[in-house]
Amino acid sequence: MSNTADFVLQNHGSVCLLCPMTEAASDHLEANTSEEAMWFAGGLVVEPRYVGDLVESLSDEGFSVSLAS
């Protein structure tokens, strides 16, 4: 079993990046984001006010999310 989280969350203050780390995580984001979604450096750009709900939803779906160090 791998110790790699499905997603790594990077907090950059005014924006956060949700970076998929597994193929399942990438597939999930591809299937569940609109064409208007903004991507930067391989991560989905998320406003900080939405991060809590997003992480909770991903966790409910069986994904793990870790905070970038």
Wavefront OBJ file of the C-alpha trace (Angstrom):
o trace
v 0.000 0.000 0.000
v 1.335 3.415 -0.970
v 1.878 6.272 1.489
v 1.149 8.819 -1.227
v -1.951 10.941 -0.735
v -4.328 11.171 -3.672
v -4.121 14.971 -3.577
v -1.687 17.519 -2.168
v -3.125 20.893 -1.185
v -0.846 23.906 -1.485
v -1.925 27.105 0.265
v -0.581 30.226 -1.417
v -2.623 32.740 0.563
v -5.070 34.196 -1.935
v -5.372 30.910 -3.866
v -4.840 27.232 -3.199
v -3.705 24.536 -5.596
v -5.177 21.056 -5.420
v -2.626 18.804 -7.093
v -3.619 15.268 -8.067
v -0.923 12.744 -7.145
v -2.522 9.529 -8.394
v -4.127 8.491 -11.639
v -7.475 8.060 -9.859
v -7.246 11.615 -8.506
v -6.420 13.010 -11.961
v -9.297 11.084 -13.507
v -11.677 12.345 -10.811
v -10.744 15.989 -11.369
v -10.963 15.616 -15.136
v -14.453 14.109 -14.838
v -15.712 16.605 -12.246
v -14.414 20.007 -13.298
v -15.772 22.256 -15.995
v -13.884 23.549 -19.002
v -13.739 26.923 -17.235
v -11.717 25.484 -14.346
v -8.358 27.192 -13.909
v -5.212 25.083 -13.714
v -1.739 26.242 -12.728
v 1.458 24.195 -12.413
v -0.468 20.925 -12.590
v -2.971 21.858 -9.880
v -6.567 22.980 -9.832
v -6.812 26.578 -8.608
v -9.271 26.828 -5.696
v -10.346 29.870 -3.705
v -9.523 29.357 -0.011
v -13.172 29.753 1.032
v -14.050 26.570 -0.912
v -11.160 24.378 0.230
v -12.830 22.978 3.356
v -15.935 21.799 1.522
v -13.859 20.409 -1.346
v -11.554 18.433 0.950
v -14.564 17.098 2.874
v -16.243 16.021 -0.360
v -13.088 14.310 -1.631
v -12.678 12.535 1.698
v -16.307 11.360 1.581
v -15.536 9.884 -1.851
v -12.577 7.945 -0.450
v -9.707 10.204 -1.503
v -6.930 11.341 0.814
v -5.662 14.924 0.846
v -2.447 16.077 2.510
v -1.122 19.579 3.060
v 2.061 20.528 1.272
v 4.959 21.117 3.635
l 1 2 3 4 5 6 7 8 9 10 11 12 13 14 15 16 17 18 19 20 21 22 23 24 25 26 27 28 29 30 31 32 33 34 35 36 37 38 39 40 41 42 43 44 45 46 47 48 49 50 51 52 53 54 55 56 57 58 59 60 61 62 63 64 65 66 67 68 69
